[in-house]
Amino acid sequence: MGQHAQAIREKHTARNVTLIVLAVLIVPSLEVGNISYKLVQRLGHADAVGPILQGIACPVNDLSRGCSIEDVYRMIAITANQAIAAKANK
């Protein structure tokens, strides 16, 4: 992903285009998800949101004890959107 992102950045820098590089991590458990997204956030100096849980009957997501108010705000928005989508699919 790093080389691909660099190639995109070089191609579009001359056009003054703002780039947003997104990545999705799929992990086997909640514990691994918590560790993974925090590593990406802290070591990559990136905005990270997660973990976002899938496959549960109702919209439910997880926040760590050390989360910021920004983390809470983002997770509320994601969970609300999941609830809207679940209601629309019924």
C-alpha positions in Angstrom: 0.0 0.0 0.0 2.9 2.4 0.7 4.3 2.3 -2.8 0.9 2.6 -4.3 0.0 5.6 -2.2 3.3 7.3 -3.1 2.7 6.8 -6.8 -0.7 8.4 -6.5 0.7 11.3 -4.5 3.4 11.9 -7.1 0.9 11.8 -10.0 -1.6 14.2 -8.4 0.7 16.6 -6.6 1.0 18.9 -9.6 -2.8 19.2 -9.8 -3.2 20.4 -6.2 -5.5 17.5 -5.4 -6.1 16.5 -1.8 -5.6 12.8 -1.4 -7.2 10.6 1.1 -5.8 7.1 1.4 -8.1 4.6 3.1 -7.3 1.2 4.5 -9.5 -1.5 5.9 -8.0 -4.0 8.3 -9.9 -7.3 8.7 -8.9 -9.1 11.9 -10.0 -12.3 13.6 -11.0 -10.9 17.0 -11.8 -7.8 18.9 -8.5 -7.8 20.8 -6.5 -8.0 17.6 -8.7 -5.2 16.1 -8.0 -2.9 19.1 -4.3 -3.4 18.9 -4.1 -3.1 15.1 -6.1 0.1 14.7 -4.2 1.8 17.6 -0.9 0.8 16.0 -1.9 2.3 12.7 -3.2 5.4 14.5 -0.1 6.0 16.6 2.7 4.8 14.4 1.3 6.0 11.1 0.1 9.3 12.5 -3.2 8.6 10.9 -6.9 9.1 11.8 -8.2 5.7 12.7 -11.7 4.7 13.6 -12.4 1.3 15.1 -12.9 -1.4 15.7 -16.2 -1.5 13.8 -18.0 -4.8 14.5 -19.9 -6.7 11.7 -22.2 -9.7 11.7 -24.2 -8.8 14.8 -28.0 -8.5 14.7 -28.0 -4.9 16.1 -25.5 -2.1 15.6 -22.9 -2.5 18.3 -19.4 -1.1 18.4 -16.6 -0.9 20.9 -14.7 1.9 22.5 -11.6 1.5 24.6 -11.3 3.1 28.1 -8.6 5.4 26.8 -10.5 6.8 23.9 -10.8 10.5 23.1 -14.0 12.5 22.8 -13.3 12.5 19.0 -13.3 8.7 19.0 -16.6 8.7 20.8 -18.1 11.2 18.3 -16.9 9.2 15.3 -18.1 5.9 16.6 -21.6 7.4 17.4 -21.8 8.6 13.8 -20.8 5.2 12.5 -23.2 3.3 14.8 -26.1 5.6 14.0 -25.5 5.0 10.2 -25.4 1.3 10.8 -28.8 1.5 12.7 -30.3 3.6 9.8 -29.1 1.0 7.3 -30.4 -1.9 9.4 -33.8 -0.3 9.7 -34.0 0.4 6.0 -33.2 -3.3 5.2 -36.0 -4.7 7.4 
